Amino acid sequence: MATFLLHLNTAAAVAVASAKTAEDANVSGAQLPDKTRNSRVLVLGGTGRVGGSTATALSKLCPHLRIVVGGRNREKGASMVATLGKNSEFAEVDVNNKDSLEAALSDVDLVVHAAGPFQQAQKCTVLEAAIETKTAYLDVCDDTSYAFRAKSFKDRAVSANIPAITTGGIYPGVSNVMAAELVRAARSENKGEPERLRFSYYTAGSGGAGPTILATSFLLLGEEVVAYSKGQKIKLKPYTGMLNVDFGKGIGKRDVYLLNLPEVRSAHEVLEVPTVSARFGTAPFFWNWGMEAMTNLLPAEYLRDRSKVQQLVEWFDPLVRAVDGIAGERVSMRVDLECTNERSTLALFSHRKLSVAVGNATAAFAVAVLEGSTQPGVWFPEEPEGIAVEAREDLLKRAAQGTIAFVMNKPPWMVETDPKELGLGIYL
């Protein structure tokens, strides 16, 4: 009984601490160095859901920044500029045209590439233009092939003295930094060597993030899943390997399924964890069934064809939007680390609105680059050259603005809605 009461008291304290952490994360603004205080930031895809959310978050976090909304639709651009206010402008940019890009990049200090989807893209045109014009770079890529293609430009970026981060959104992005901090804490505390890292993501409906996210989801169903088991690379069928994961208060238990996401390979290689996987799930439950059905019924070649996937998006988008109105757009990320001594810790991030959280996350990376925490080269978020270790805390606080739960480096039973551990050493 004593251990049970101890657990209840401790769990209550963690719940209060979690709420306090989320509240403390509502930082008012970033104090940029004088030389970057009035920097110009071009947000490509700035009229879309992810880019628009990023531009909005940046304008709130750093009111003195000049924000250039890059896109193809002048009407949407004018609407976004009206929302952002006097420190913003619109630029018509074609992300597939080198000359158009270089012209847009010629007088900006940082370009944020949020014009997805990144799946099946054959070139890193924006990154190449950024290196050519010596412009700092950040993207929200969520595709393994694109991310590692971007990494291949590292030496060119170093030569140009340009800092660049790939996969710098919410997931991947903030989730990578959460994982890096779990691994760093485990090693610095000498409490066992990291053995298994698991990324679990949940989004209600499409998360209010629009057709681009829908296209990304469909394209990922056409990719074989790469995971790592005891150091060995393994390939698995997408949207299999279901786990029921407890995302804590406000989200609860959700089914998540294997997907091919870049943080699996980058975390395995950068953080040197031998077993790594990533899973994703959505709601209502029948969307998961639909994703499974598409994986089983449609040829992988069909799901890898961007034009065919775009047709699917056009068919499904009205239905998805209707269901989104009921399902909401809550998002949660849980990162679990298991060590050789059976020590387990987690990091948890939950927000009521993905469309807001993704902007906060990307803006946090943009500010970190402007603050000078990124070295020349092309880096993943978990690399210390990408986000310096001492800069991670500020980045996570900024990304976690408005969260309903934000917890780092805690035992799983402290945050789960139905904990398996009731006391020290007692498991059910």
Disulfide bonds with the S-S distance in Angstrom:
none
